[in-house]
Amino acid sequence: MSAFATTRPGLGLGRVIARAGAVLSAFFLAACDPVGLGEQASGPSIGPMIEPGQPVRVALLVPAGSGSENLEWLARSLKNAARMAASDAQGATIDLRIYDTAGSTDQAVAQANAAADAGAQIIVGPLFAEAANAVGNAMLPRQVNVLSFSNNAEIAGGNVFILGNSFANVADRLVGFGVRNGKRNVYIVAEDDIAGQIGGRAIETAIARNGARLAGRTNHPVSVSGIDAATPQIVAAARSGQVDAIFMTANNQAVLPYLTEKLAAAGVTSPVTQFMGLTRWDQPGARLSLPQLQNGWFAIPDQGLKAQFEARYQAAYGERPHELASLSYDGVAAIASLVRAGKRNALTTAGLTQRAGFAGVDGVFRLRPDGTSQRGLAVAAIRNNQVVILDPAPSGFGGFGF
């Protein structure tokens, strides 16, 4: 049996990426205000027009009732964060209705239909990509948009948006930063499972988009023997003089420490051959002390904003929020900000995809017409067993990204 426990690809942020009272409430009142109400996306628009002075009916779909301790904590965090956002929505009235899906696709569809029957004008959730896709299909004839918690861009489009931080978003941030710092020749190392291959394609797209060069690619099984067999090819590429950076998908939690340990043993380390990763290298915290991860690049949200949200949540609910709770706050607060701005098309495709985006708990973000989200991320590295910010997250989208 393999020493690696693979994640289930294609099922949303929670599975695709194996992953205080002193805070002024005014910060959270503005946390998801539009960065600017400039031009909006063109093209066909889905979703109802609203009367901004009237309550907006928002349905929240969460994976409560599954019996899984972790999913129950996640569901509780999503509910509480959405309630915080609705409570903070001064100038807009959010009629928040919560529906439990038990993490089931069938139940998610049934609950979405029940919500629409009860007058829901937009849906926030569900968590997993399969369920979000099915809910989107069910809601399309009803002209209801779905802001899912998934990060799987494969299901984005039409009336389905993903709030999660996608592989494409991370890859574009890191490759772009690399090009600006002389790392133009990028070699990809990807797991041969579905999530690894989706991640690999995202990196290839980012390489082309940023004017870098694909210097080669190695796919490896998610196993000790698979990584052992792939290592010599990666080492040879690194020693060829034609590779500036090695970009690893390393989606499986056990892959990153083992793969980088094998490469370091062969003399391949950052920053001579710069390591980059699609996943958070600082989580779990024990990774900070691994010598082979020092100086590798990865992307993270604005940590100051996130810390303020987590402190306020802790003070209100007596426990720390799940990592994904911020997505629920951002989704509901973005809706509230558009309503507060008096936008009758707040719940339509055109309203949701206003190009200036929103200032959220994890930093600036915007929803794109293709259903994906772009999030402003910082580029970080581990140095002396601590996280160091190499390039801070942007505060807006002027001249940044798409």
Summary of the structure (lengths in Angstrom):
residues: 402
radius of gyration: 21.0
end to end distance: 43.4
largest distance: 64.6
contacts: 1511
relative contact order: 0.19
helix: 39%
strand: 19%
